Amino acid sequence: GESFNKLQWQDALRGGHVNSITCFGVCHHGWNYNNTRIGKRHPHLEFDLLRAQFDASKEIDVNVPIYITAGLSDRVAAEHPAWRLVSPEGSIGEPLQAGFKRLCFNSPYTDYLCELIEEIVHQFPDCDGIFLDIISQPECCCEYCLRSMVDGGLDPESRADRVEMSGRSLARYYAMSTA
């Protein structure tokens, strides 16, 4: 993206007869492609790539929904390990294996994610939608879910109660992210 060329971009969209293109606001690695006060811009970008792609696309009447990863973020997982999804066996994934890091929607991560969403919506009020991806909440035994289960009358030892908590966490995400 660092060598983005507006005319080349527009020619490619026209040549492909593209009428809508989803552009990255935030990727699974946790990097923003826009100017941000909330997240962190991709370390190899010295400009607002999302704005450049958005404006170039809109100039030629191409719709631009904006992509924001929701359930995964390697950068955020590294900076806030307590926000990671924890399996009932206590696993947060293999640290030396490839793969993206899952986050728990019952943790403060959802507050952070909603701040990212709000920031992008305010920067791009005429975007053609927000594409939130990786929306699921498996059973989680992070400190936030364990506390919520106990406070909510659920038994963390019960698989049925952990599944119930997963549903509550997902409902929390839906309510917050659509507000």
C-alpha positions in Angstrom: 0.0 0.0 0.0 2.9 2.4 0.5 3.2 2.9 -3.3 -0.6 3.5 -3.8 -1.3 5.2 -7.2 -4.7 6.8 -7.5 -4.9 6.6 -11.3 -3.7 3.0 -11.4 -6.3 2.1 -8.7 -9.1 3.8 -10.7 -8.0 2.2 -14.0 -8.0 -1.3 -12.3 -11.5 -0.7 -10.9 -12.8 0.5 -14.2 -11.1 -2.3 -16.1 -12.7 -4.9 -13.8 -16.1 -3.2 -14.0 -16.1 -2.9 -10.2 -19.0 -1.1 -8.6 -18.1 -1.9 -5.0 -14.8 -2.6 -3.2 -14.3 -3.3 0.4 -11.2 -1.5 1.8 -9.4 -2.3 5.0 -9.9 -0.1 8.0 -8.4 -2.7 10.4 -6.8 -6.1 9.5 -6.5 -9.3 11.5 -2.9 -8.3 12.4 -4.5 -5.4 14.3 -3.2 -2.6 12.1 -5.2 0.4 10.9 -4.9 1.7 7.4 -6.4 5.1 8.3 -5.3 7.9 10.5 -6.3 6.8 14.0 -6.2 8.0 17.6 -7.7 4.7 18.9 -5.7 2.0 17.1 -2.2 2.0 15.5 -1.5 2.6 11.8 0.3 -0.1 9.9 4.0 0.4 10.6 5.0 0.6 6.9 2.4 3.2 6.0 3.2 6.9 6.2 -0.2 8.1 5.0 -3.9 7.3 5.3 -4.2 4.5 2.7 -7.9 4.0 3.5 -8.7 7.6 2.8 -6.7 7.5 -0.5 -8.5 4.4 -1.7 -11.9 5.6 -0.5 -11.6 9.0 -2.2 -10.2 7.5 -5.4 -13.1 5.0 -5.5 -15.8 7.5 -4.8 -14.5 9.8 -7.5 -15.4 7.2 -10.1 -18.7 6.2 -8.4 -17.5 3.0 -6.8 -19.1 2.0 -3.4 -16.7 1.5 -0.5 -17.7 -0.6 2.5 -15.0 -0.5 5.1 -13.6 -3.7 6.7 -12.8 -4.0 10.4 -11.7 -7.3 11.9 -13.7 -8.0 15.0 -12.9 -11.4 16.5 -9.2 -11.4 15.7 -6.3 -9.0 16.3 -2.8 -10.1 16.8 -1.5 -6.7 17.9 -4.3 -6.2 20.4 -3.9 -9.7 21.8 -0.2 -9.1 22.3 -0.8 -5.7 24.0 -3.7 -7.0 26.1 -3.3 -10.7 26.8 -6.2 -10.7 29.3 -8.6 -9.9 26.5 -7.8 -13.1 24.7 -10.3 -16.0 24.4 -9.3 -18.8 26.8 -10.5 -22.3 26.1 -12.0 -24.4 29.0 -8.7 -26.3 29.1 -6.9 -23.0 29.7 -5.4 -22.6 26.2 -5.0 -19.3 24.4 -3.4 -21.0 21.4 0.1 -22.2 20.6 2.4 -19.2 20.8 4.9 -20.5 18.3 2.4 -21.6 15.7 1.0 -19.5 12.9 -2.5 -18.3 13.3 -4.4 -15.2 14.4 -5.3 -14.6 18.0 -8.9 -14.6 19.1 -10.3 -12.1 21.5 -13.2 -12.3 23.9 -16.3 -10.2 23.3 -17.0 -10.2 27.1 -13.7 -8.4 27.8 -12.8 -4.7 27.5 -11.8 -5.5 23.9 -15.3 -4.9 22.8 -15.2 -1.4 24.2 -12.0 -0.8 22.3 -13.4 -2.3 19.1 -16.5 -0.1 19.4 -14.2 3.0 19.7 -12.5 1.9 16.5 -15.8 1.5 14.7 -17.0 4.9 15.9 -13.7 6.5 14.8 -14.0 5.1 11.3 -17.7 5.9 11.0 -17.0 9.5 11.9 -14.0 9.7 9.5 -16.1 8.1 6.7 -19.7 9.1 7.2 -20.5 8.5 3.6 -19.0 5.0 3.5 -21.2 2.2 2.1 -21.3 0.1 5.2 -19.0 -1.4 7.8 -18.0 -5.0 7.3 -17.3 -6.5 10.7 -15.7 -10.0 10.4 -15.0 -13.0 12.5 -18.1 -12.8 14.7 -18.3 -15.8 17.0 -17.8 -16.5 20.6 -16.7 -20.0 21.5 -16.8 -21.1 25.1 -14.4 -18.8 27.0 -12.9 -19.1 30.4 -11.0 -15.8 30.5 -11.1 -13.8 33.8 -14.0 -11.7 32.5 -16.1 -14.7 31.5 -15.4 -16.6 34.7 -16.4 -13.5 36.8 -19.5 -12.9 34.6 -20.6 -16.6 35.0 -20.2 -16.6 38.8 -21.9 -13.2 39.1 -24.7 -14.3 36.7 -25.5 -17.5 38.5 -23.7 -19.8 36.0 -21.3 -22.6 36.8 -18.0 -22.4 34.9 -17.6 -26.1 35.4 -20.8 -26.8 33.4 -20.4 -26.9 29.6 -24.0 -25.8 29.2 -23.4 -22.8 31.3 -20.2 -21.9 29.4 -22.2 -22.1 26.2 -24.9 -19.9 27.8 -22.1 -17.4 28.7 -20.8 -17.5 25.1 -24.3 -16.5 23.9 -24.5 -13.7 26.4 -21.0 -12.5 25.3 -22.1 -12.5 21.7 -25.3 -10.7 22.5 -23.2 -8.1 24.3 -21.0 -7.6 21.2 -24.1 -7.3 19.0 -25.7 -4.7 21.2 -22.5 -2.6 21.6 -21.3 -2.8 18.0 -24.6 -1.8 16.5 -25.2 1.0 18.9 
